Amino acid sequence: MRKTVATTKAPAAIGPYAQANIIGNLVLTSGQIGMIPETGELAEGLEAQTRQAFANLRAVLEEAGSGLDKIIKTTCFMADMKDFAAMNAIYAEYFDGEFPSRSAVQVAALPKGALLEIEAIAYIAE
C-alpha cells in the first residue's frame, strides 16, 4: 500500500508529483532543489542551495516518519560537475560517517534554474 507524503515545511510540488511516497518501510522522495519554502525563491549560490535542498529533504523525510540518518541512497543532479567538490564537502556534513549509496550526474538544466537537485530513498525504523 502506498502513502503520499506532503508537508508545508518543504516547497510544494511544482508539477504532478508527490514530495514523497511511502511503500512499506521505504520513503522515496522526489528531488529537492534549494528552494526556500516560505518565498518560493532559490537560495543564493551552490552552498546555500545544497544546504536548503537538505533542509527540504529533512522536512519531507520527517513528515514521513524518517530522517536524514535513515537515508540509504541519494541521487544528486548537478547543473555543472565543476561544483562537485564543493557540493561533496557540504554533503558530507549531513551524515555521521555511515554514508548512503549515491549517484551524481550532470544534467542539462534543473527546475527554476537550480544548481543542484537531490533525491533520496530512506527507511522508516520499526
N, C-alpha and C positions, 0 to 999 in steps of 0.2 A: 504494500500500500504506500502511495506517495503522499507526502505532505508538503505544501508550498510554504516557504518562509518569506515574511515581509516585515521590515522594520523601518521606522522613520528616522532611525539613527544612522542610516546609510542612504546614499542617493536612491531615489525611486528609479525603477526600471525605465529606460528611455525607449522602450520598444516592447514587442510582445514576448516577454520572457519574465521569469521569476528571479528574485535576488538569489534564491537557493531552493533546492528541493531536498527533502529527506527521504531516503529509501532505506528501510531497516534502520541500522545504526550509522549509516553514512550520510554525510551532508555534502552535496555537490553545489558549489557556489557558481554563480555567473561571475564573469570578470569584473573586477572593481578597478576603476580608474581613480585618479587623485582629485575627484570632485568633492567639494565641500557641501555636505547635505543641506546646510542652512541657506546657502546662497546659490547653489547650482553652478558655481564657478570652479574652474580648476585652480588648485594650489599653484603657487608660482615656482617654477623650476623643477628639475628632476628630483632633488632630495625631498622637497616638500610634497610632491606628487606621490613619491614612494611611501612616505610616512602616512599620507592621507589614504592611499589605497589600502594600507594595512589597518588603519583605523576603521575604514569601511568594512573590510573583511572581518575584523574583530566584532563589529556590531552585528553583522549578519550571522556569524557563527554563534555568538552568544544568544541571539534570538532563537537559534535552532537548538540551544542547549549544549553547545560545543565550545570551542575556543581555539585560539591560535596554537596553543600547546597540543592540540589534538589533530593538527594538520598532518596528513600523510603524503600528500602530493600537491605540488603547485605547478602552474604554467605561467611563465612571465612573458608577456608580449611587449616588445620594445620598438619604439619608432626608430631608434638608432643604436646599433650594437656597440658603438663607441662609448655609450653610457653604461655598459655592463659592469665595469669595475665599481663605479660609484653606486649603482643600484645594489650590487652584490654586498658591498660594505654595510649599507643600511639594512638590507635583507637579513644579514647575519645577526643583527641586534635583536630580532624578533624571535629567535629560537635559542634554547639553552644548551645547544651542542648536539641535541638529537634532531638533526635536520631532516626535513621531509625529502622525498624524491622530488626532482624538479626538471622541467624543461624550460629553456629560454630561447626565444626566437625573435628575429627582427621581422617586422611587418611593414607593409607599405604605408599604412595610416591607421590611426585609432580614433574612436569616437571623440568628438569635441576637440580634436587636435591634441589629445593627451600624449604624453611622452612614454607612458607605460600602462599596462593593464595586468592585473594578477588575478587568476582564478585558483580555487583550492578545492581539494577533497579532504574532508576531515571526518572524524568519527565522534559519536556520542558515547561517553563512558556509561557503562551499565551499573 
